[in-house]
């Protein structure tokens, strides 16, 4: 009886070892070569929308993504957002899309907010609220 238990134990250990090796080989072939690397754009002010993978990566890295749809290149909201994006390159990705309306969508780890036909003050208020690390200007606005 003891010899049978010994052989059964050895057989079970062999099955466990081979199945572990087989599983790791299958997984490395399945996922190893087909994964694409996701990269963020070099410039933080872009004229296109990020894809879903880039958007997810940017938010995970602490960026605030701002989608700006504008109809006038001299729009004061556009100028204000570009100014903040230039100062806060490591925090903001600004997607500028020409449109027939002014619309701003903010996304960060703190949530998502959108504004239709916003004023400069509304835009800056929301930006200060949604940034993970707001600049000193935001604190001074509340005084």
C-alpha positions in Angstrom: 0.0 0.0 0.0 2.9 2.4 0.8 4.5 1.8 -2.6 1.2 2.7 -4.4 0.9 5.9 -2.4 4.5 6.7 -3.2 3.9 6.2 -7.0 0.7 8.2 -6.9 2.5 11.1 -5.1 5.3 11.1 -7.7 2.8 11.0 -10.5 0.9 13.9 -9.1 4.1 16.0 -8.6 5.1 15.2 -12.2 1.7 16.2 -13.5 1.8 19.4 -11.5 5.3 20.3 -12.7 4.6 19.6 -16.4 1.3 21.5 -16.3 3.0 24.5 -14.8 5.6 24.5 -17.5 3.0 24.0 -20.2 0.9 26.9 -18.9 3.8 29.3 -18.8 4.8 28.4 -22.4 1.2 28.8 -23.6 0.8 32.2 -21.9 4.1 33.6 -23.2 3.2 32.6 -26.8 -0.2 34.0 -26.5 0.6 37.4 -24.9 4.3 37.9 -25.3 4.6 38.9 -29.0 1.2 40.5 -29.6 1.3 43.2 -26.9 1.6 46.7 -28.3 3.5 49.3 -26.4 1.4 52.4 -25.6 3.2 55.7 -25.8 2.0 59.2 -25.0 2.6 62.0 -27.5 5.9 64.0 -27.3 4.0 67.3 -27.2 1.3 67.9 -24.6 -0.7 70.1 -27.0 -2.1 68.1 -29.9 -4.7 68.5 -32.6 -6.2 65.0 -32.4 -7.8 62.8 -29.8 -5.8 60.2 -27.9 -6.9 56.6 -28.4 -8.4 54.7 -25.5 -5.1 53.0 -24.5 -3.2 56.3 -24.5 -6.0 58.0 -22.6 -6.0 55.2 -19.9 -2.2 55.4 -19.7 -2.1 59.2 -19.3 -4.7 59.2 -16.6 -2.8 56.4 -14.7 0.3 58.5 -14.9 -1.5 61.4 -13.3 -2.2 63.6 -16.4 -5.3 65.6 -16.8 -6.7 65.2 -20.4 -8.5 68.3 -21.7 -10.5 68.0 -24.9 -11.1 71.4 -26.3 -13.5 71.9 -29.3 -13.3 75.4 -30.5 -14.6 77.4 -33.4 -12.4 80.5 -33.3 -8.6 80.4 -33.1 -8.7 83.6 -31.1 -11.1 82.1 -28.5 -9.9 83.2 -25.0 -10.7 79.8 -23.5 -8.3 78.3 -26.1 -5.6 80.8 -25.2 -6.0 80.2 -21.5 -5.9 76.4 -21.8 -2.8 76.6 -24.0 -1.1 78.8 -21.4 -1.8 76.3 -18.6 -0.8 73.4 -20.8 2.5 75.1 -21.6 3.2 75.8 -17.9 2.1 72.3 -16.7 3.5 70.0 -19.4 3.9 67.1 -16.9 0.2 67.4 -15.8 -1.9 68.3 -18.8 -2.5 66.9 -22.3 -4.6 69.3 -24.3 -6.4 67.9 -27.3 -7.5 70.8 -29.6 -10.2 70.0 -32.2 -11.7 72.7 -34.5 -15.5 72.6 -34.3 -18.5 74.8 -34.7 -18.9 75.2 -30.9 -16.8 75.7 -27.8 -16.8 72.7 -25.6 -14.3 71.5 -23.0 -14.1 68.1 -21.4 -11.7 67.4 -18.5 -10.6 63.9 -17.5 -8.3 63.0 -14.6 -8.1 60.6 -11.7 -10.4 63.0 -9.9 -13.2 62.4 -12.4 -14.6 63.9 -15.5 -16.3 67.3 -16.1 -17.5 69.0 -19.2 -18.5 72.6 -20.1 -20.5 73.9 -23.0 -19.7 77.5 -24.1 -17.7 78.1 -20.9 -16.2 81.4 -19.8 -12.5 81.7 -19.0 -13.3 81.8 -15.3 -15.4 78.7 -15.4 -12.7 76.9 -17.3 -10.0 77.8 -14.9 -12.2 76.9 -11.9 -12.8 73.4 -13.2 -9.2 73.0 -14.2 -8.1 73.9 -10.7 -10.6 71.5 -9.2 -9.7 68.5 -11.4 -5.8 68.8 -11.5 -4.1 66.4 -9.2 -1.4 69.0 -8.3 -2.9 72.4 -9.0 -0.5 75.4 -9.4 -0.3 78.2 -6.8 -2.6 80.3 -9.0 -5.5 78.1 -8.1 -5.0 78.7 -4.4 -4.7 82.4 -4.9 -8.0 82.4 -6.8 -9.8 81.3 -3.7 -8.5 84.1 -1.5 
